[in-house]
Amino acid sequence: MMDVLFEPWQHVFMQRALIVAVASAVLCGVVGTHVVLRGMAFIGDAVAHSVFPGVAIAFVLQLNLALGGATAGIVTAVVIAVTSQNRRLKEDSVIGVFFAAAFALGIVVLSGAPGYGGSLESFLFGQILGISDADVRTVLTGGALVLSAAALLHKRFVAVSLDRETARASGLNVWAIDASLYIMVTIVIVISLQAVGNILVLAMLVTPAAAARLLTDRLGVMMVLAPVIGAGSAVTGLYLSYSYNLAAGGLTVLVVTAVFLVCWLIAPKHGLLTRLV
């Protein structure tokens, strides 16, 4: 029985996939906590779509796809942060404008780039079983930078999440804090694209944190639970993918969604069944 459980992890490609999947899940859990607390799920979707033109342009110019996607995502994130400071516009409206424009740009660029189909499929659905040693190093390095920034800016993120106007009155640069969070979301999404792909990356950013939010009222505990839920789901998804020859990214998202539904039903204080009893 134990041999069956550990057999998948004896392969080098599965070991690489495991490292990247767990690292991506931890990053998504930490950054996703701030996204959920601020009600910013839409920004994750926007950034995931805004990396698309960067990837398309990088492909046409024969540059690094991840770098192209990250550049486009960061530019879009900063533009959103600047534009959303206008109080007559709600943040979700600004996000909707720019993520649609970015995705449209990607479609236009892609229409003039024959031969992009294979790369596009990997971009949309992930390629975690094709991870290289260089990819692992990139993910771990980028992940360490994101976690360091998250720790450094944690109190500022929380202050803005609780009350933007009070944070601004106390001297905090709310625009810079917003832009920093958007850029972190962009980097996490680009890192996670290899694990679950562009279509499903929002689920890994939001769902583990949402499940953790149902389990606790304490921010510190939530920031521990979200990465644990995400990492556990990633490991389970990979194992099921190897065992049944199905898409790893899709299975990972289905597992974490199942965890969320269980929490929604039976969470100790906030579960539906718990409140009915």
Backbone hydrogen bonds in HBPLUS format (Angstrom, degrees):
<---DONOR---> <-ACCEPTOR-->    atom                        ^
c    i                          cat <-CA-CA->   ^        H-A-AA   ^      H-
h    n   atom  resd res      DA  || num        DHA   H-A  angle D-A-AA Bond
n    s   type  num  typ     dist DA aas  dist angle  dist       angle   num
A0005-LEU N   A0001-MET O   3.14 MM   4  6.50 152.4  2.22 146.1 153.5     1
A0006-PHE N   A0002-MET O   3.01 MM   4  6.22 155.4  2.07 151.4 157.1     2
A0007-GLU N   A0003-ASP O   2.86 MM   4  5.64 126.9  2.15 142.1 153.9     3
A0009-TRP N   A0006-PHE O   3.15 MM   3  5.60 127.5  2.44 110.1 122.5     4
A0010-GLN N   A0007-GLU O   3.19 MM   3  5.52 166.3  2.21 114.6 118.1     5
A0011-HIS N   A0008-PRO O   3.41 MM   3  6.15 171.4  2.42 117.5 120.0     6
A0014-MET N   A0011-HIS O   3.14 MM   3  5.33 124.9  2.46  99.3 113.0     7
A0015-GLN N   A0011-HIS O   3.01 MM   4  6.34 146.7  2.12 148.1 158.3     8
A0016-ARG N   A0012-VAL O   2.96 MM   4  6.28 159.8  2.00 156.0 160.3     9
A0017-ALA N   A0013-PHE O   3.04 MM   4  6.15 160.0  2.09 136.8 142.9    10
A0018-LEU N   A0014-MET O   2.82 MM   4  5.94 151.9  1.90 141.4 149.2    11
A0019-ILE N   A0015-GLN O   3.07 MM   4  6.33 159.8  2.11 147.8 151.9    12
A0020-VAL N   A0016-ARG O   3.06 MM   4  6.35 170.1  2.07 158.5 160.3    13
A0021-ALA N   A0017-ALA O   2.81 MM   4  5.89 161.4  1.85 151.2 157.3    14
A0022-VAL N   A0018-LEU O   2.96 MM   4  6.02 169.0  1.98 151.3 154.2    15
A0023-ALA N   A0019-ILE O   2.93 MM   4  6.02 162.8  1.96 147.7 153.4    16
A0024-SER N   A0020-VAL O   2.86 MM   4  5.92 162.6  1.89 148.1 153.3    17
A0025-ALA N   A0021-ALA O   2.95 MM   4  6.08 155.7  2.01 143.5 150.6    18
A0026-VAL N   A0022-VAL O   2.91 MM   4  6.14 156.7  1.97 151.4 157.1    19
A0027-LEU N   A0023-ALA O   3.03 MM   4  6.25 167.1  2.05 151.7 155.1    20
A0028-CYS N   A0024-SER O   2.86 MM   4  6.02 164.7  1.88 151.6 156.4    21
A0029-GLY N   A0025-ALA O   2.88 MM   4  5.97 150.3  1.96 141.2 149.7    22
A0030-VAL N   A0026-VAL O   3.01 MM   4  6.28 160.9  2.05 153.5 157.0    23
A0031-VAL N   A0027-LEU O   3.00 MM   4  6.12 168.5  2.02 161.3 161.2    24
A0032-GLY N   A0028-CYS O   2.68 MM   4  5.23 141.2  1.82 131.2 144.5    25
A0033-THR N   A0029-GLY O   3.19 MM   4  6.11 132.0  2.43 129.6 138.0    26
A0034-HIS N   A0031-VAL O   3.14 MM   3  5.59 124.1  2.47 107.5 118.9    27
A0035-VAL N   A0031-VAL O   3.20 MM   4  6.55 154.4  2.26 143.9 151.7    28
A0036-VAL N   A0032-GLY O   2.85 MM   4  6.04 160.5  1.89 152.3 155.6    29
A0037-LEU N   A0033-THR O   2.99 MM   4  6.14 164.8  2.01 147.3 152.1    30
A0038-ARG N   A0034-HIS O   3.05 MM   4  6.09 147.9  2.16 142.7 149.9    31
A0040-MET N   A0035-VAL O   2.81 MM   5  4.92 171.5  1.81 160.4 158.0    32
A0039-GLY N   A0036-VAL O   3.06 MM   3  5.00 158.2  2.10 103.0 109.6    33
A0043-ILE N   A0040-MET O   2.86 MM   3  5.45 137.3  2.04 117.5 128.6    34
A0044-GLY N   A0041-ALA O   3.13 MM   3  5.43 127.9  2.42 102.6 115.1    35
A0045-ASP N   A0041-ALA O   3.40 MM   4  6.84 156.2  2.46 147.7 153.2    36
A0046-ALA N   A0042-PHE O   2.86 MM   4  6.13 156.9  1.92 149.4 156.7    37
A0047-VAL N   A0043-ILE O   2.86 MM   4  6.02 166.6  1.88 151.9 154.4    38
A0048-ALA N   A0044-GLY O   2.96 MM   4  6.07 158.8  2.01 145.2 151.8    39
A0049-HIS N   A0045-ASP O   3.08 MM   4  6.31 147.4  2.19 143.4 151.2    40
A0050-SER N   A0046-ALA O   2.80 MM   4  5.99 141.9  1.94 142.9 155.3    41
A0051-VAL N   A0047-VAL O   3.13 MM   4  6.30 134.9  2.34 149.9 156.2    42
A0052-PHE N   A0049-HIS O   3.13 MM   3  5.47 150.6  2.22 105.8 114.6    43
A0055-VAL N   A0051-VAL O   3.01 MM   4  6.32 154.5  2.08 155.8 163.0    44
A0056-ALA N   A0052-PHE O   2.97 MM   4  6.25 162.4  2.00 155.3 160.4    45
A0057-ILE N   A0053-PRO O   2.84 MM   4  5.98 166.2  1.86 152.1 155.5    46
A0058-ALA N   A0054-GLY O   2.93 MM   4  6.00 159.1  1.97 143.0 149.4    47
A0059-PHE N   A0055-VAL O   2.95 MM   4  6.14 148.7  2.05 143.9 152.3    48
A0060-VAL N   A0056-ALA O   3.04 MM   4  6.36 160.3  2.08 150.2 154.8    49
A0061-LEU N   A0057-ILE O   2.97 MM   4  6.20 157.4  2.02 152.0 158.1    50
A0062-GLN N   A0058-ALA O   2.84 MM   4  5.71 102.8  2.45 132.1 149.4    51
A0063-LEU N   A0058-ALA O   2.68 MM   5  4.69 170.5  1.69 144.7 147.6    52
A0062-GLN N   A0059-PHE O   3.12 MM   3  4.85 153.4  2.19  96.4 104.4    53
A0068-GLY N   A0064-ASN O   2.99 MM   4  6.19 156.7  2.04 148.6 155.6    54
A0069-GLY N   A0065-LEU O   2.88 MM   4  6.12 161.1  1.91 152.6 157.4    55
A0070-ALA N   A0066-ALA O   2.88 MM   4  6.06 160.6  1.92 148.5 154.0    56
A0071-THR N   A0067-LEU O   2.96 MM   4  6.09 160.1  2.00 147.9 153.1    57
A0072-ALA N   A0068-GLY O   3.08 MM   4  6.29 167.7  2.10 150.8 153.7    58
A0073-GLY N   A0069-GLY O   2.92 MM   4  6.06 160.4  1.96 149.3 155.3    59
A0074-ILE N   A0070-ALA O   2.90 MM   4  6.04 160.4  1.94 150.6 155.5    60
A0075-VAL N   A0071-THR O   2.99 MM   4  6.17 165.3  2.01 152.5 156.6    61
A0076-THR N   A0072-ALA O   3.00 MM   4  6.16 165.2  2.03 149.0 153.2    62
A0077-ALA N   A0073-GLY O   2.86 MM   4  6.01 155.7  1.92 145.3 152.8    63
A0078-VAL N   A0074-ILE O   2.94 MM   4  6.14 161.4  1.97 152.9 156.7    64
A0079-VAL N   A0075-VAL O   3.01 MM   4  6.23 161.7  2.04 149.8 155.0    65
A0080-ILE N   A0076-THR O   2.90 MM   4  6.12 158.4  1.94 150.5 156.3    66
A0081-ALA N   A0077-ALA O   2.92 MM   4  6.16 158.5  1.97 146.9 153.0    67
A0082-VAL N   A0078-VAL O   2.93 MM   4  6.18 155.5  1.99 150.9 157.0    68
A0083-THR N   A0079-VAL O   2.92 MM   4  6.06 173.9  1.92 154.4 156.4    69
A0084-SER N   A0080-ILE O   2.89 MM   4  5.86 158.1  1.93 151.0 156.7    70
A0085-GLN N   A0082-VAL O   3.26 MM   3  5.71 161.8  2.29 110.2 115.7    71
A0086-ASN N   A0083-THR O   3.23 MM   3  6.09 171.3  2.23 122.4 125.0    72
A0089-LEU N   A0086-ASN O   3.07 MM   3  5.81 165.8  2.09 121.9 126.5    73
A0093-SER N   A0090-LYS O   3.05 MM   3  5.40 127.8  2.33 105.4 118.9    74
A0094-VAL N   A0090-LYS O   3.22 MM   4  6.62 159.0  2.27 155.5 161.0    75
A0095-ILE N   A0091-GLU O   2.95 MM   4  6.18 163.6  1.98 154.4 159.3    76
A0096-GLY N   A0092-ASP O   2.96 MM   4  6.06 155.4  2.02 138.9 145.5    77
A0097-VAL N   A0093-SER O   3.08 MM   4  6.37 153.3  2.16 146.9 153.2    78
A0098-PHE N   A0094-VAL O   3.15 MM   4  6.45 168.7  2.16 157.8 158.7    79
A0099-PHE N   A0095-ILE O   2.89 MM   4  5.94 162.0  1.93 156.8 162.0    80
A0100-ALA N   A0096-GLY O   3.28 MM   4  6.08 156.3  2.34 135.5 141.7    81
A0101-ALA N   A0097-VAL O   3.17 MM   4  6.33 155.5  2.23 139.8 146.9    82
A0102-ALA N   A0098-PHE O   2.88 MM   4  5.98 159.6  1.92 144.8 150.3    83
A0103-PHE N   A0099-PHE O   3.03 MM   4  6.10 161.0  2.06 141.9 147.0    84
A0104-ALA N   A0100-ALA O   2.93 MM   4  6.09 154.5  2.00 144.8 152.3    85
A0105-LEU N   A0101-ALA O   2.95 MM   4  6.19 154.1  2.02 146.5 153.2    86
A0106-GLY N   A0102-ALA O   3.03 MM   4  6.36 153.8  2.10 145.5 152.5    87
A0107-ILE N   A0103-PHE O   3.02 MM   4  6.36 151.8  2.10 147.5 154.7    88
A0108-VAL N   A0104-ALA O   3.01 MM   4  6.31 158.2  2.05 151.5 156.9    89
A0109-VAL N   A0105-LEU O   2.94 MM   4  6.20 168.3  1.95 156.4 159.1    90
A0110-LEU N   A0106-GLY O   2.84 MM   4  5.92 160.2  1.88 146.6 153.0    91
A0111-SER N   A0107-ILE O   2.92 MM   4  6.07 143.3  2.06 142.8 151.9    92
A0112-GLY N   A0109-VAL O   3.12 MM   3  5.61 150.4  2.21 108.9 117.3    93
A0113-ALA N   A0110-LEU O   3.00 MM   3  5.03 164.3  2.02 115.0 114.8    94
A0120-LEU N   A0116-TYR O   2.90 MM   4  6.00 157.9  1.95 160.8 168.1    95
A0121-GLU N   A0117-GLY O   2.99 MM   4  6.23 152.6  2.07 149.8 156.2    96
A0122-SER N   A0118-GLY O   3.24 MM   4  6.57 158.3  2.28 148.2 153.0    97
A0123-PHE N   A0119-SER O   2.96 MM   4  6.18 153.6  2.03 146.1 154.1    98
A0124-LEU N   A0120-LEU O   2.86 MM   4  6.06 156.2  1.92 152.9 158.5    99
A0125-PHE N   A0121-GLU O   2.96 MM   4  5.97 162.4  1.99 150.9 155.3   100
A0126-GLY N   A0122-SER O   2.77 MM   4  4.88 132.6  1.99 133.6 138.7   101
A0198-ASN N   A0123-PHE O   2.86 MM  75  6.03 158.8  1.91 143.8 151.0   102
A0199-ILE N   A0124-LEU O   3.25 MM  75  5.59 171.0  2.25 138.3 140.7   103
A0127-GLN N   A0194-GLN O   2.95 MM  67  5.17 145.4  2.07 122.9 132.2   104
A0130-GLY N   A0127-GLN O   2.88 MM   3  5.46 160.1  1.92 119.8 126.3   105
A0136-VAL N   A0132-SER O   3.08 MM   4  6.45 155.0  2.15 148.3 154.7   106
A0137-ARG N   A0133-ASP O   3.04 MM   4  6.36 160.4  2.08 150.2 154.8   107
A0138-THR N   A0134-ALA O   2.95 MM   4  6.18 157.5  2.00 147.6 154.0   108
A0139-VAL N   A0135-ASP O   2.91 MM   4  6.13 163.3  1.94 154.1 158.0   109
A0140-LEU N   A0136-VAL O   2.97 MM   4  6.18 165.8  1.99 153.6 157.3   110
A0141-THR N   A0137-ARG O   2.92 MM   4  6.03 159.0  1.97 148.1 154.2   111
A0142-GLY N   A0138-THR O   2.87 MM   4  5.95 170.5  1.88 152.4 155.7   112
A0143-GLY N   A0139-VAL O   2.77 MM   4  5.76 153.0  1.85 142.9 151.7   113
A0144-ALA N   A0140-LEU O   2.98 MM   4  6.07 153.1  2.06 139.5 145.7   114
A0145-LEU N   A0141-THR O   3.15 MM   4  6.45 155.3  2.21 148.6 154.8   115
A0146-VAL N   A0142-GLY O   3.00 MM   4  6.27 158.6  2.05 149.9 155.7   116
A0147-LEU N   A0143-GLY O   2.94 MM   4  6.14 166.8  1.96 153.9 157.2   117
A0148-SER N   A0144-ALA O   3.02 MM   4  6.12 153.3  2.10 141.4 148.8   118
A0149-ALA N   A0145-LEU O   2.97 MM   4  6.20 160.0  2.01 147.7 153.1   119
A0150-ALA N   A0146-VAL O   2.83 MM   4  6.06 155.2  1.89 150.5 158.1   120
A0151-ALA N   A0147-LEU O   2.99 MM   4  6.18 155.4  2.05 145.1 150.7   121
A0152-LEU N   A0148-SER O   3.00 MM   4  6.20 157.1  2.05 146.6 153.3   122
A0153-LEU N   A0149-ALA O   2.93 MM   4  6.04 153.8  2.00 150.4 156.6   123
A0157-PHE N   A0153-LEU O   2.93 MM   4  6.17 161.4  1.96 163.3 169.5   124
A0158-VAL N   A0154-HIS O   3.00 MM   4  6.27 161.9  2.03 155.8 160.5   125
A0159-ALA N   A0155-LYS O   2.94 MM   4  6.13 158.2  1.99 145.2 151.4   126
A0160-VAL N   A0156-ARG O   3.07 MM   4  6.28 162.8  2.10 152.2 155.5   127
A0161-SER N   A0157-PHE O   2.95 MM   4  6.11 150.8  2.03 144.8 153.8   128
A0162-LEU N   A0158-VAL O   2.96 MM   4  6.16 153.9  2.03 152.9 158.4   129
A0163-ASP N   A0159-ALA O   3.18 MM   4  6.38 168.0  2.20 149.8 152.5   130
A0167-ALA N   A0163-ASP O   2.99 MM   4  6.15 159.6  2.03 150.4 156.8   131
A0168-ARG N   A0164-ARG O   2.87 MM   4  6.12 155.4  1.93 148.4 155.1   132
A0169-ALA N   A0165-GLU O   2.87 MM   4  6.07 155.9  1.93 145.5 152.6   133
A0170-SER N   A0166-THR O   2.95 MM   4  6.13 137.8  2.13 143.0 153.8   134
A0172-LEU N   A0167-ALA O   3.12 MM   5  5.63 151.7  2.21 163.8 155.4   135
A0171-GLY N   A0168-ARG O   3.12 MM   3  5.39 160.8  2.16 108.1 112.7   136
A0177-ILE N   A0173-ASN O   3.05 MM   4  6.35 154.5  2.12 151.9 159.8   137
A0178-ASP N   A0174-VAL O   2.85 MM   4  6.06 162.8  1.88 154.5 158.8   138
A0179-ALA N   A0175-TRP O   2.86 MM   4  6.09 168.3  1.88 155.1 158.4   139
A0180-SER N   A0176-ALA O   2.89 MM   4  6.03 151.8  1.97 141.1 148.9   140
A0181-LEU N   A0177-ILE O   3.03 MM   4  6.29 159.5  2.07 149.3 153.9   141
A0182-TYR N   A0178-ASP O   2.91 MM   4  6.20 163.0  1.94 155.6 160.8   142
A0183-ILE N   A0179-ALA O   2.91 MM   4  6.08 157.7  1.96 148.5 154.4   143
A0184-MET N   A0180-SER O   2.96 MM   4  6.19 155.6  2.02 145.9 152.6   144
A0185-VAL N   A0181-LEU O   2.89 MM   4  6.15 156.8  1.94 150.5 157.0   145
A0186-THR N   A0182-TYR O   2.93 MM   4  6.21 152.4  2.01 144.0 151.8   146
A0187-ILE N   A0183-ILE O   2.97 MM   4  6.29 161.0  2.01 152.5 156.1   147
A0188-VAL N   A0184-MET O   2.96 MM   4  6.15 166.3  1.98 153.0 156.9   148
A0189-ILE N   A0185-VAL O   2.91 MM   4  6.08 157.5  1.96 148.8 155.2   149
A0190-VAL N   A0186-THR O   2.94 MM   4  6.20 163.6  1.97 154.3 158.4   150
A0191-ILE N   A0187-ILE O   2.94 MM   4  6.13 160.0  1.98 150.6 156.2   151
A0192-SER N   A0188-VAL O   2.91 MM   4  6.07 150.9  2.00 144.4 152.7   152
A0193-LEU N   A0189-ILE O   2.96 MM   4  6.07 120.5  2.33 143.5 157.8   153
A0195-ALA N   A0192-SER O   2.93 MM   3  5.20 131.2  2.17 104.0 117.7   154
A0196-VAL N   A0192-SER O   3.14 MM   4  6.47 164.2  2.16 170.1 170.9   155
A0197-GLY N   A0193-LEU O   2.75 MM   4  4.25 130.5  1.99 114.9 128.2   156
A0201-VAL N   A0197-GLY O   3.12 MM   4  5.92 125.5  2.43 148.3 161.5   157
A0203-ALA N   A0200-LEU O   3.03 MM   3  5.60 133.5  2.25 113.5 124.6   158
A0205-LEU N   A0201-VAL O   3.19 MM   4  6.49 141.5  2.34 145.6 156.7   159
A0205-LEU N   A0202-LEU O   3.16 MM   3  5.04 125.8  2.46  92.1 106.5   160
A0206-VAL N   A0202-LEU O   2.98 MM   4  6.13 150.6  2.07 152.2 158.9   161
A0207-THR N   A0203-ALA O   2.81 MM   4  5.30 146.4  1.92 138.0 149.0   162
A0210-ALA N   A0206-VAL O   2.86 MM   4  6.02 152.1  1.93 155.5 164.9   163
A0211-ALA N   A0207-THR O   2.90 MM   4  6.10 157.9  1.95 155.1 160.4   164
A0212-ALA N   A0208-PRO O   2.94 MM   4  6.17 158.6  1.99 146.1 152.2   165
A0213-ARG N   A0209-ALA O   2.88 MM   4  6.06 144.8  2.00 140.8 150.6   166
A0214-LEU N   A0210-ALA O   3.28 MM   4  6.59 137.2  2.48 138.3 147.6   167
A0214-LEU N   A0211-ALA O   3.13 MM   3  5.32 132.7  2.37  98.9 111.1   168
A0215-LEU N   A0212-ALA O   2.98 MM   3  5.06 137.2  2.17  98.9 111.6   169
A0216-THR N   A0212-ALA O   3.22 MM   4  6.46 132.1  2.46 151.4 162.2   170
A0222-MET N   A0218-ARG O   2.97 MM   4  6.19 156.9  2.02 150.7 158.1   171
A0223-MET N   A0219-LEU O   2.94 MM   4  6.20 150.3  2.03 152.1 159.2   172
A0224-VAL N   A0221-VAL O   3.08 MM   3  5.17 144.2  2.21  99.6 110.4   173
A0225-LEU N   A0221-VAL O   2.85 MM   4  6.11 165.5  1.87 158.0 162.2   174
A0226-ALA N   A0222-MET O   2.97 MM   4  5.95 168.9  1.98 151.9 154.5   175
A0228-VAL N   A0224-VAL O   3.31 MM   4  6.47 156.6  2.37 145.0 151.9   176
A0229-ILE N   A0225-LEU O   2.82 MM   4  6.02 164.7  1.84 162.8 166.1   177
A0230-GLY N   A0226-ALA O   2.96 MM   4  6.12 164.5  1.98 151.2 155.9   178
A0231-ALA N   A0227-PRO O   2.79 MM   4  5.86 163.8  1.82 147.9 152.7   179
A0232-GLY N   A0228-VAL O   2.89 MM   4  5.96 164.5  1.92 148.4 153.3   180
A0233-SER N   A0229-ILE O   3.00 MM   4  6.10 154.6  2.07 143.7 150.8   181
A0234-ALA N   A0230-GLY O   2.92 MM   4  6.13 150.6  2.01 144.6 153.1   182
A0235-VAL N   A0231-ALA O   2.96 MM   4  6.23 162.0  1.99 155.1 158.5   183
A0236-THR N   A0232-GLY O   3.04 MM   4  6.19 163.9  2.07 145.1 149.9   184
A0237-GLY N   A0233-SER O   2.78 MM   4  5.91 159.7  1.83 147.6 153.9   185
A0238-LEU N   A0234-ALA O   2.95 MM   4  6.11 158.0  2.00 147.0 152.5   186
A0239-TYR N   A0235-VAL O   2.99 MM   4  6.21 161.2  2.02 149.3 154.5   187
A0240-LEU N   A0236-THR O   2.95 MM   4  6.18 165.7  1.97 155.0 158.4   188
A0241-SER N   A0237-GLY O   2.89 MM   4  6.01 149.2  1.99 142.1 151.4   189
A0242-TYR N   A0238-LEU O   2.96 MM   4  6.24 158.6  2.01 152.2 156.4   190
A0243-SER N   A0239-TYR O   2.96 MM   4  6.15 159.5  2.00 148.6 154.9   191
A0244-TYR N   A0240-LEU O   2.91 MM   4  5.90 156.9  1.97 149.5 153.9   192
A0245-ASN N   A0241-SER O   2.80 MM   4  5.17 120.1  2.17 137.1 145.7   193
A0251-LEU N   A0247-ALA O   3.08 MM   4  6.22 161.5  2.12 149.1 154.4   194
A0252-THR N   A0248-ALA O   2.93 MM   4  6.09 157.4  1.98 150.6 157.1   195
A0253-VAL N   A0249-GLY O   3.11 MM   4  6.36 161.4  2.15 149.9 154.0   196
A0254-LEU N   A0250-GLY O   2.98 MM   4  6.21 155.0  2.05 146.6 153.9   197
A0255-VAL N   A0251-LEU O   2.89 MM   4  6.10 155.6  1.95 150.8 156.9   198
A0256-VAL N   A0252-THR O   3.03 MM   4  6.31 166.9  2.05 152.2 155.1   199
A0257-THR N   A0253-VAL O   2.92 MM   4  6.02 147.1  2.03 143.1 152.6   200
A0258-ALA N   A0254-LEU O   2.95 MM   4  6.15 149.5  2.05 141.4 149.3   201
A0259-VAL N   A0255-VAL O   2.99 MM   4  6.36 152.9  2.06 148.9 156.4   202
A0260-PHE N   A0256-VAL O   3.00 MM   4  6.24 154.4  2.07 140.2 146.9   203
A0261-LEU N   A0257-THR O   2.96 MM   4  6.27 156.6  2.02 149.0 154.7   204
A0262-VAL N   A0258-ALA O   2.99 MM   4  6.26 154.9  2.06 148.4 155.1   205
A0263-CYS N   A0259-VAL O   2.97 MM   4  6.24 162.3  2.00 152.1 156.9   206
A0264-TRP N   A0260-PHE O   2.81 MM   4  6.05 155.1  1.88 149.9 157.7   207
A0265-LEU N   A0261-LEU O   3.02 MM   4  6.21 139.9  2.18 139.2 148.9   208
A0265-LEU N   A0262-VAL O   3.14 MM   3  5.16 126.1  2.44  94.1 107.9   209
A0266-ILE N   A0262-VAL O   2.87 MM   4  6.07 171.1  1.88 162.1 163.6   210
A0267-ALA N   A0263-CYS O   2.87 MM   4  4.71 134.6  2.08 140.5 135.8   211
A0272-LEU N   A0264-TRP O   2.75 MM   8  6.20 161.6  1.78 148.6 150.8   212
A0273-LEU N   A0265-LEU O   2.82 MM   8  5.44 144.6  1.95 139.8 151.0   213
A0271-GLY N   A0267-ALA O   3.06 MM   4  4.13 144.9  2.19 121.5 118.6   214
A0275-ARG N   A0271-GLY O   3.01 MM   4  6.21 154.5  2.08 151.9 157.2   215
A0276-LEU N   A0272-LEU O   3.15 MM   4  6.39 136.1  2.36 139.7 151.7   216
A0276-LEU N   A0273-LEU O   3.19 MM   3  5.03 127.6  2.48  90.4 104.3   217
A0277-VAL N   A0273-LEU O   3.09 MM   4  6.26 140.4  2.25 146.8 155.2   218
